[in-house]
């Protein structure tokens, strides 16, 4: 899914993000406001992974959302 669309629908998608990355708090998700780079940073911080891995996970996540919305 185009990240602009994710950012625009952030309030609706926060639940899905929380399901995928349960260590992120509601406060984290509110502060991120759909910004991709901020989300990557929080995923790195909470899960102790490299930026590249966080980016890969986020890309897979957005691709899955796109597939579900087209069905």
Order of alpha helices (4+ residues) and beta strands (2+ residues): alpha-alpha-alpha-alpha-alpha
